[in-house]
């Protein structure tokens, strides 16, 4: 679906490679993540948009021909297993079909959970030092 074969250097570059309707969805996913984890930093990892918190992976997202994928790590999926049954994709992947409403409120809940989990690990690690 991407128009360019070169790797994007920023999330803006990544999003620009998609049709305008998909760009709108990607921007809203990005904003949803940003609002749920305001201290997270944006980057590109594995050639897709990534958010990190305290230097650790928080969540990835990407667009494909028929869906938006969210990669919240297995813990983010396990915690919300009941709510995610319609969006399965793989062990650490959620697939939101482009022809159905994107569950932004669910994305918010997942990101907040992952941020809390990330911060908890950082605190635990700091105590060990």
For each residue, the residues with C-beta under 8 A, 3 or more apart:
1: 18 19 22 63 64 65
2: 5 17 18
3: 17 18
4: 8 17
5: 2
6:
7: 44 47
8: 4 11 13 14 17 44 47
9: 13 44
10: 13 14 42 44
11: 8 14 15 30 42 44 49
12: 15 16
13: 8 9 10 16 17
14: 8 10 11 17 26 44 48 49
15: 11 12 18 23 26 27 30 49
16: 12 13 23
17: 2 3 4 8 13 14
18: 1 2 3 15 22 23 26 63
19: 1 22 23
20: 23 24
21: 24 25
22: 1 18 19 25 26 63 68 98
23: 15 16 18 19 20 26 27
24: 20 21 27 28
25: 21 22 28 29 63 68 98 102
26: 14 15 18 22 23 29 30 49 61 63 68
27: 15 23 24 30 31
28: 24 25 31 32 102 104
29: 25 26 32 33 61 68 70 102 104 107
30: 11 15 26 27 33 34 42 49 61
31: 27 28 34 35
32: 28 29 35 36 104 107 108 111
33: 29 30 36 37 40 51 59 61 107 111
34: 30 31 37 38 40 42 51
35: 31 32 38 108
36: 32 33 107 108 111 112 115
37: 33 34 40 51 53 58 59 111 112 114 115
38: 34 35
39: 53 115
40: 33 34 37 51 52 53 58 115
41: 51 52 53
42: 10 11 30 34 49 50 51
43: 50 51 52
44: 7 8 9 10 11 14 47 48 49 50
45: 48 50 57 60
46: 50 60
47: 7 8 44
48: 14 44 45 60 61 62
49: 11 14 15 26 30 42 44 60 61 62
50: 42 43 44 45 46 57 58 59 60
51: 33 34 37 40 41 42 43 58 59 60 111
52: 40 41 43 55 56 57 58
53: 37 39 40 41 56 58 115 118 119
54: 118 119 122
55: 52
56: 52 53 118 121 122
57: 45 50 52 60 73
58: 37 40 50 51 52 53 111 114 115 118
59: 33 37 50 51 70 71 72 73 76 110 111 114
60: 45 46 48 49 50 51 57 70 71
61: 26 29 30 33 48 49 68 69 70 71
62: 48 49 68 69 71
63: 1 18 22 25 26 67 68 69
64: 1 67 68 69
65: 1
66: 97 98 99
67: 63 64 95 96 97 98
68: 22 25 26 29 61 62 63 64 95 96 98 102
69: 61 62 63 64 89 93 94 95 96
70: 29 59 60 61 93 94 96 107 110
71: 59 60 61 62 92 93 94
72: 59 75 76 77 92 94 110 111 114
73: 57 59 76 77 92 114
74: 77 78 91 92
75: 72 78 79 114 117
76: 59 72 73 79 80 92 110 113 114 117
77: 72 73 74 80 81 84 91 92 93 94
78: 74 75 81
79: 75 76 110 113
80: 76 77 83 84 106 109 110 113
81: 77 78 84 85
82: 85
83: 80 106 109
84: 77 80 81 87 88 94 106
85: 81 82 88
86:
87: 84 94 95 96 103
88: 84 85 94 95
89: 69 93 94 95
90: 93
91: 74 77
92: 71 72 73 74 76 77
93: 69 70 71 77 89 90
94: 69 70 71 72 77 84 87 88 89
95: 67 68 69 87 88 89
96: 67 68 69 70 87 100 102 103
97: 66 67 100
98: 22 25 66 67 68
99: 66
100: 96 97
101:
102: 25 28 29 68 96 107
103: 87 96 106 107
104: 28 29 32 107 108
105: 108 109
106: 80 83 84 103 109 110
107: 29 32 33 36 70 102 103 104 110 111
108: 32 35 36 104 105 111 112
109: 80 83 105 106 112 113
110: 59 70 72 76 79 80 106 107 113 114
111: 32 33 36 37 51 58 59 72 107 108 114 115
112: 36 37 108 109 115 116
113: 76 79 80 109 110 116 117
114: 37 58 59 72 73 75 76 110 111 117 118
115: 36 37 39 40 53 58 111 112 118 119
116: 112 113 119 120
117: 75 76 113 114 120 121
118: 53 54 56 58 114 115 121 122
119: 53 54 115 116 122 123
120: 116 117 123 124
121: 56 117 118 124 125
122: 54 56 118 119 125 126
123: 119 120 126 127
124: 120 121 127 128
125: 121 122 128 129
126: 122 123 129
127: 123 124
128: 124 125
129: 125 126
